[in-house]
């Protein structure tokens, strides 16, 4: 299942986040995804992410957040990864811990099965403490890409 992620994650969509707040972090990732031709409307992506966060925080605990959205202005699923070494303290994660790894998934409105598969793949990878630690200690986006796609 991990192999699937490599089809949707580009190295240029892996960021060491400068943000210190949830809003800034999500905007950095939205900005990265919006550069991709699979995203036809940045504003729709941004609105979709904020609507999802209003339902319930995507901070799932263990320093992880997986903001995700299915909207009609996404032609093919795409993933962005943000790493914050200092942690985002206002994320309102389920366990109240600062979020250090954010994986944003955007998929098309009618791509439900693939969307669920990607969510499942991402969360199963990040459950492994060894991989989370490897991501956080990585010196480059290339290392993070390899960790997420080949581990």
C-alpha positions as CSV (number, residue, x, y, z in Angstrom):
1,X,0.0,0.0,0.0
2,X,2.9,2.4,0.7
3,X,3.9,2.2,-3.0
4,X,0.6,4.0,-3.9
5,X,1.8,7.2,-2.1
6,X,4.7,7.6,-4.5
7,X,2.2,8.1,-7.4
8,X,0.6,11.1,-5.6
9,X,3.5,12.7,-3.7
10,X,6.1,14.8,-5.5
11,X,9.3,15.9,-3.8
12,X,8.5,19.5,-4.4
13,X,5.4,19.1,-2.2
14,X,7.4,18.2,0.9
15,X,8.2,21.2,3.0
16,X,10.0,22.1,6.1
17,X,7.4,24.4,7.6
18,X,8.2,27.9,8.7
19,X,4.8,28.3,10.2
20,X,4.2,28.5,14.0
21,X,0.4,28.3,13.8
22,X,-2.1,25.8,12.3
23,X,-3.5,28.4,9.9
24,X,0.0,29.3,8.6
25,X,1.0,25.7,8.3
26,X,-2.1,24.7,6.3
27,X,-1.7,27.7,4.0
28,X,1.9,26.7,3.2
29,X,0.7,23.2,2.2
30,X,-2.3,24.6,0.3
31,X,0.1,26.9,-1.6
32,X,2.4,24.0,-2.5
33,X,-0.5,21.9,-3.7
34,X,-2.1,24.7,-5.7
35,X,1.0,24.9,-7.9
36,X,0.1,21.5,-9.3
37,X,-2.1,21.2,-12.4
38,X,-4.2,18.6,-10.7
39,X,-5.6,21.5,-8.6
40,X,-7.8,23.7,-10.8
41,X,-9.0,26.1,-8.1
42,X,-6.8,27.1,-5.1
43,X,-9.6,28.9,-3.4
44,X,-11.9,25.8,-3.5
45,X,-9.0,23.8,-2.1
46,X,-8.5,26.3,0.7
47,X,-12.2,26.5,1.5
48,X,-12.5,22.7,1.5
49,X,-9.6,22.3,3.9
50,X,-11.1,24.9,6.3
51,X,-14.6,23.4,6.1
52,X,-13.0,20.0,7.0
53,X,-11.2,21.5,10.0
54,X,-14.5,23.1,11.2
55,X,-16.0,19.6,11.4
56,X,-13.2,18.2,13.6
57,X,-9.5,18.8,13.9
58,X,-7.4,16.6,11.6
59,X,-4.7,16.5,14.3
60,X,-4.9,12.7,15.0
61,X,-2.3,12.6,17.9
62,X,1.3,11.4,18.1
63,X,2.4,14.7,16.6
64,X,0.5,14.0,13.4
65,X,-2.2,15.8,11.3
66,X,-3.8,14.6,8.1
67,X,-6.0,17.4,6.7
68,X,-7.9,16.0,3.7
69,X,-10.6,17.0,1.3
70,X,-12.5,15.7,-1.7
71,X,-13.6,18.4,-4.1
72,X,-14.6,18.7,-7.7
73,X,-11.7,21.0,-8.6
74,X,-9.1,18.3,-8.0
75,X,-8.5,16.2,-11.2
76,X,-6.1,13.6,-9.6
77,X,-5.3,12.9,-6.0
78,X,-2.3,14.7,-4.7
79,X,-0.4,14.8,-1.4
80,X,1.7,17.4,0.4
81,X,3.8,16.9,3.5
82,X,4.9,19.5,6.0
83,X,7.4,19.0,8.8
84,X,7.6,21.3,11.7
85,X,10.6,20.6,14.0
86,X,9.3,22.9,16.7
87,X,5.7,21.7,16.5
88,X,2.4,23.5,15.9
89,X,0.9,24.0,19.3
90,X,-2.4,25.5,18.4
91,X,-3.5,22.5,16.1
92,X,-6.0,21.1,18.7
93,X,-4.8,17.6,18.1
94,X,-6.8,14.7,19.7
95,X,-4.1,14.1,22.3
96,X,-3.2,17.9,22.7
97,X,0.4,17.3,21.6
98,X,2.1,19.7,19.2
99,X,1.8,18.6,15.5
100,X,5.1,18.1,13.8
101,X,4.1,16.1,10.7
102,X,1.2,17.2,8.5
103,X,0.2,15.2,5.5
104,X,-2.4,17.0,3.3
105,X,-4.4,14.9,0.9
106,X,-6.6,16.4,-1.9
107,X,-8.7,14.2,-4.1
108,X,-11.5,14.6,-6.6
109,X,-15.1,14.5,-5.6
110,X,-15.7,11.1,-7.3
111,X,-12.5,9.5,-6.2
112,X,-13.8,8.1,-2.9
113,X,-12.2,4.7,-2.9
114,X,-8.8,6.0,-3.8
115,X,-9.1,8.8,-1.3
116,X,-9.8,6.3,1.5
117,X,-6.9,4.1,0.3
118,X,-4.5,7.0,0.5
119,X,-5.8,8.1,4.0
120,X,-5.3,4.5,5.2
121,X,-1.9,4.2,3.6
122,X,-0.7,7.5,5.1
123,X,-2.0,6.7,8.6
124,X,-0.6,3.2,8.6
125,X,2.9,4.4,7.6
126,X,2.9,7.2,10.3
127,X,1.8,4.8,13.1
128,X,5.3,3.5,13.1
129,X,7.3,5.6,15.6
130,X,10.6,4.7,13.8
131,X,9.3,6.3,10.6
132,X,8.0,9.4,12.4
133,X,11.4,9.8,14.0
134,X,13.2,9.3,10.7
135,X,11.0,12.0,9.1
136,X,11.6,14.4,11.9
137,X,15.4,13.9,11.8
138,X,15.7,14.0,8.0
139,X,18.0,16.7,6.6
140,X,16.3,16.9,3.3
141,X,13.0,16.6,1.5
142,X,14.6,13.8,-0.5
143,X,15.1,11.8,2.7
144,X,11.5,12.3,3.7
145,X,10.3,11.2,0.3
146,X,12.3,8.0,0.5
147,X,11.1,7.3,4.0
148,X,7.4,7.7,3.0
149,X,7.6,5.9,-0.2
150,X,10.1,3.1,0.3
151,X,10.1,2.2,4.0
